Amino acid sequence: MGSKIIKSIILDKLRENPNKKAIDIYHEIKSDYGMEVSYRTAWYGKERARESVLGGDADSYAQLVWVFSFADPLCSLMLPSSPTNIDANQGLYPVAYAISETESNWRFFLQCVSEVLSRYPMRQVTFISDQNPGLLSAYPHVFPNNPHGFCFRHLVENLSKKYPSQSPLHKSVPYLFMCCAYSRTPDSYETNLAKLKEEGGSIVEDFLKDLPKESWCSAFFNEERFGEMTNNLAETFNNWMGDLKSLPIYDLNEGIRTKSMERIAEQKEGSKEWVTILCPNMEKKLINNLAVGRHWRVMRSDTYVYEYQCQKYRVMVNLGEDFICSCREWKCHGFPCSHALVAIQQHGVSPYLYVSPYYKVDKFRETYSHTINPIPSISMPVDLSRSSFPLQPPLTKRLVGRPKTRRYRSRSEVKRQIKCSRCGKYDGYNRTSCKAPI
């Protein structure tokens, strides 16, 4: 049995699942037809069927020009990394995505994002990135006045790589660096920084030499960051894409568009049942913060100024125009901390008056009020090669060996252990796939 016959057998199955693996095809041929085929033959049959179903790279790129004539101006931007946002319920909200990572493409991409954001000049947008070289050089030219924070997780990974994995400093130095990054006051930062330099020595000093503290430390980041210290949203977006990343560029774009379309519709319909002022996750956070300070002693200093005692600590809260708490959590997260909520209760007003409107249900519904329209393919031209603006695929050379489909993990990354809630074991499965006898 050759690859052409295998192609004809699996063609319909591949339409349902374009990411079908060659090893699965090998086993299906064995079980359904009782015939032995080599893995190489099964793989070639899969590739032939895949090209027949999805088309080649030239066809895929030609289809993009037609698709962009229908797409939303913001959603039609493309790169393998993506600017993503958090909605009012702390969920993922993809803003734009792109396909290339050169400096010129990054600048063009950011200019397109800036053009769309300029329609909403009422607030400043904060960016958090992983210090991509193309992004770092393009960002100041497009967003010179917007705050730009560095991802704490990537900084920790870069710092931990400078120490041998067997060394005790491999774990202690990143921990001290975390203490510095999450310091809320300049004094606590200086204290933690002295400990970090004493522990890490010259390696830490060289690492921090060209790293502005305003970009990674909470104590010196004066703009709204809403408690976000990492760009994990980009990783979440990559996981959310799933197997789409292995599809041709047109199908990749269509997969992201349809997933975004479904998510927006799902969130829009789900929020109609909410009856609270804040989004559900933020409402829970408000209740938890209120419960923390129930037993604290509060003293009034002025009309809007309060002091309260918590064990051996004293904290000042100003409910005036600036909304200040001396712990700086209110400033860092944009959400009233436990100290502020105790003062608000003592002041006799509703805590919802002091919560940012971006956490409220009305803003959530406004975020998902727009829709991504379907794009029927019946209007697609039969011969896209005659387009006035033909788009050709890049000239690439396939490397020897099997292509890598998984991201290389840094040695500082620790794989999270999954505990089964049914049997209680840490064997990498959950309750859904648990087969242990109970």
C-alpha positions, 0 to 999 in steps of 0.5 A: 500500500503506497502513500497515494492509496493512504491519501485517498483513505484518510482524506475525509478523516483529515478534513475533520482533524487536520492535525491527525498524527502519522502514528494514528494513521499507521494503527488505523491501517493495521486495524481496519485493513490488516495491512502493515505499512511503514511509518514513512509511508503513513507520513507521506500519505498524511502530507499528500492528503493534508496538501489536498485538503489545506492547499500549498503555501502559495495558495494559503498566502494568496487567500490572505489578501482576500480575507483581509478585505473583510477583516476588522482593522485591529483583528487583521493584524498578524505576528507569532507573538500577540498583544493580549489584554485582560478583561474586567473579569480577569479573562483573556482578551486577544487584541491583535496577533502577528506572524513575523518578528523582525524590527520593521514588522514590529514597528509596522504592527505597533503603528497599526495598534496605535492607530486603533488605540488613538480612537480611545484617547481617554486612558493610557495603555500599559505594555508588558513584554519579554524584552524582544529585541525587535519590540524594544527598538520599535516601541519607543518610536511608536509609544514614547509616552506609554509605560513599558514594563518587563516580564518578571518571569523572563527576567528570573529565567535569565538571571537563574541561567547565570548560576549552575543548576547544582548551586544553591544560588540557582534558587536563592538569587531568583527568590531575592530578585522576586522580593525586589520586584514585588517591593511596594516602597523604595525603602523595602526595595533598597533593603531587598536589593542589598540582600540580593547583591550580597547573595549574588555578587558581581553577577547580579550587579552586571545583570541589573546594570542596564535594567531600569528599575522603573520597568520591573519593580512595583515600587517605581512603576508609577502608572497603572499596571493592575498587579500584572508582573508577567506577560503570561497572557501571551503564553495563554494565547499560545496555548489557547491557539492549540494545534492551530499553529501547525496549519498553513497561514490562511487556516491559522488565521481563520482558526484564530478568527473563529475561536475569537468570534466564538469567545466574544459571543460566549462572553457576551451571552454569559454576562447577561446573567450577571446581577452584581455590580462588579464582575464575578471574579472581582466581586469575590476579591472584594468580599475576601478583602473585606473579610481580611480587615474585619478585626482591625482598629481604625482611627480617623485623622481627617475628613478623608484620612484614616489610620489603622493598626494591624498587629505591629503595623500602622497604615494610612489611607486617604480616600480623597481624590488620589485614593492612596494607601501607604501599602501601595497595593491600591496603586499597584493593582488599581483595586482597593486593598483590605486597608482601604476597604476598612477605611471605606466602611468606616467612612460609611460609603459604598466600596463600589465608588472606589473601584475602577469602572474597568472592573464593573459589569457595564465595562465588561459588556461594553468590551464584548458588545462588538462582534466578529462577523462571519466570512462566507467563502462563497464570494472568494474568487476562483483564481486568486493568483490574478489578484492585483496584490499577490502575496507570495510565501517567504523563501525558506529551506526545510531543515533536516530531521523532524520539525519541533512542535514543542517549545524548549523549556528553560532549565529554570522552569519547573513543570507543575505537578498535577494532582488527581482529585479522585485518587490523590496521586501526582501521576500527570492525570486529572479526575477526567482521565483517572483510571485508578480503582477506587 
